[in-house]
Amino acid sequence: MTIEHKLAHFEEVCTRDALAKYEKDISDYTASQESLLAEHMEHAKKQAELKLQAEAEKIRRETNKKLSVSQIAIKRAYSQKQDELQGKIFSELRDRLARFMETSQYETMLEAQIRKAKEFAGKEELHVYIDPADEQKKQLLALRTQCDIRVSQYPFLGGTRAVIISKNVLIDNSFETKLKEAGENFQFVLGGKES
């Protein structure tokens, strides 16, 4: 083999080795870049998911906040309407009581309250009070019930109050107290009648 053949062979071997090394380097570099790209894409995907979750949570919180504010406004409006309606109902009730107090049934009711209080007191001393508006009924009620009837210094919208002195007991059948109790226990039932 001549030197030229040896050189050509050497050049061929060197070129083949260089090409193989070049292809291996290119292949390694491509694999490395693909791995970096995959890692970057995975990282970007996780970041996007985290951002999406954070935004979803932010929207959820804002929605809950708006819902809460709306619920408070609705409850406030509902409560105001309830108070308004309750006021109208009790105003109408007071008017009806005033009309009732002008009837003979009212006198009958007063007599029944006095008799019941007298029965409860037994032989104990009993003082029965009527509203100042009922002062003209005092004599008739005292006569019919054989009881000590007094006119209260303070108005209580009608009805009676009785005191058993020895037991320090108050029997309060005044309309004022009944209205107060009704107001405290008053409830609107949504959707119609309670079952």
JOQUIUR-V286658 format. One record per residue. N is the residue number from 1. RES is the residue in one letter. D_FIRST is the distance of its C-alpha to the first C-alpha in Angstrom with 1 decimal. Layout:
n->{N | N}
res->{RES | RES}
d_first->{D_FIRST | D_FIRST}
This chain:
n->{1 | 2 | 3 | 4 | 5 | 6 | 7 | 8 | 9 | 10 | 11 | 12 | 13 | 14 | 15 | 16 | 17 | 18 | 19 | 20 | 21 | 22 | 23 | 24 | 25 | 26 | 27 | 28 | 29 | 30 | 31 | 32 | 33 | 34 | 35 | 36 | 37 | 38 | 39 | 40 | 41 | 42 | 43 | 44 | 45 | 46 | 47 | 48 | 49 | 50 | 51 | 52 | 53 | 54 | 55 | 56 | 57 | 58 | 59 | 60 | 61 | 62 | 63 | 64 | 65 | 66 | 67 | 68 | 69 | 70 | 71 | 72 | 73 | 74 | 75 | 76 | 77 | 78 | 79 | 80 | 81 | 82 | 83 | 84 | 85 | 86 | 87 | 88 | 89 | 90 | 91 | 92 | 93 | 94 | 95 | 96 | 97 | 98 | 99 | 100 | 101 | 102 | 103 | 104 | 105 | 106 | 107 | 108 | 109 | 110 | 111 | 112 | 113 | 114 | 115 | 116 | 117 | 118 | 119 | 120 | 121 | 122 | 123 | 124 | 125 | 126 | 127 | 128 | 129 | 130 | 131 | 132 | 133 | 134 | 135 | 136 | 137 | 138 | 139 | 140 | 141 | 142 | 143 | 144 | 145 | 146 | 147 | 148 | 149 | 150 | 151 | 152 | 153 | 154 | 155 | 156 | 157 | 158 | 159 | 160 | 161 | 162 | 163 | 164 | 165 | 166 | 167 | 168 | 169 | 170 | 171 | 172 | 173 | 174 | 175 | 176 | 177 | 178 | 179 | 180 | 181 | 182 | 183 | 184 | 185 | 186 | 187 | 188 | 189 | 190 | 191 | 192 | 193 | 194 | 195}
res->{M | T | I | E | H | K | L | A | H | F | E | E | V | C | T | R | D | A | L | A | K | Y | E | K | D | I | S | D | Y | T | A | S | Q | E | S | L | L | A | E | H | M | E | H | A | K | K | Q | A | E | L | K | L | Q | A | E | A | E | K | I | R | R | E | T | N | K | K | L | S | V | S | Q | I | A | I | K | R | A | Y | S | Q | K | Q | D | E | L | Q | G | K | I | F | S | E | L | R | D | R | L | A | R | F | M | E | T | S | Q | Y | E | T | M | L | E | A | Q | I | R | K | A | K | E | F | A | G | K | E | E | L | H | V | Y | I | D | P | A | D | E | Q | K | K | Q | L | L | A | L | R | T | Q | C | D | I | R | V | S | Q | Y | P | F | L | G | G | T | R | A | V | I | I | S | K | N | V | L | I | D | N | S | F | E | T | K | L | K | E | A | G | E | N | F | Q | F | V | L | G | G | K | E | S}
d_first->{0.0 | 3.7 | 6.6 | 8.0 | 6.0 | 6.6 | 10.0 | 10.7 | 10.0 | 12.2 | 14.6 | 15.0 | 15.7 | 18.0 | 19.7 | 20.2 | 21.7 | 23.7 | 25.0 | 25.9 | 27.6 | 29.3 | 30.6 | 31.8 | 33.5 | 35.0 | 36.1 | 37.6 | 39.3 | 40.7 | 42.0 | 43.5 | 45.2 | 46.4 | 47.9 | 49.5 | 50.9 | 52.3 | 53.9 | 55.3 | 56.6 | 58.2 | 59.7 | 61.0 | 62.4 | 64.2 | 65.6 | 66.8 | 68.5 | 70.1 | 71.4 | 72.6 | 74.5 | 75.9 | 77.1 | 78.6 | 80.4 | 81.7 | 83.0 | 84.5 | 86.3 | 87.5 | 88.7 | 90.5 | 92.1 | 93.3 | 94.5 | 96.4 | 97.9 | 99.0 | 100.4 | 102.4 | 103.7 | 104.7 | 106.4 | 108.2 | 109.4 | 110.4 | 112.3 | 114.1 | 115.0 | 116.2 | 118.4 | 119.7 | 120.6 | 122.0 | 124.2 | 125.4 | 126.2 | 128.1 | 129.9 | 131.0 | 131.9 | 134.1 | 135.8 | 136.5 | 137.8 | 140.2 | 141.5 | 141.8 | 143.9 | 146.5 | 147.0 | 149.4 | 146.3 | 145.4 | 148.8 | 148.4 | 145.0 | 146.5 | 149.3 | 146.8 | 144.7 | 147.8 | 149.1 | 145.7 | 145.6 | 149.2 | 148.4 | 145.4 | 147.5 | 150.2 | 153.1 | 151.0 | 151.9 | 150.0 | 149.6 | 148.3 | 147.0 | 146.7 | 145.0 | 147.1 | 146.7 | 148.6 | 151.5 | 154.0 | 153.1 | 153.9 | 157.6 | 156.9 | 154.0 | 156.0 | 158.9 | 156.8 | 154.7 | 157.3 | 154.7 | 154.5 | 152.6 | 151.4 | 149.7 | 146.5 | 146.1 | 142.5 | 141.6 | 139.2 | 139.1 | 141.6 | 141.9 | 143.3 | 142.6 | 144.6 | 144.8 | 146.1 | 147.4 | 147.7 | 144.1 | 142.6 | 141.1 | 140.2 | 140.2 | 138.4 | 138.8 | 138.5 | 136.6 | 134.8 | 133.3 | 132.6 | 130.7 | 128.8 | 127.8 | 126.8 | 124.7 | 122.9 | 122.2 | 121.5 | 118.2 | 116.9 | 115.3 | 112.5 | 112.3 | 115.9 | 118.1 | 117.1 | 117.1}
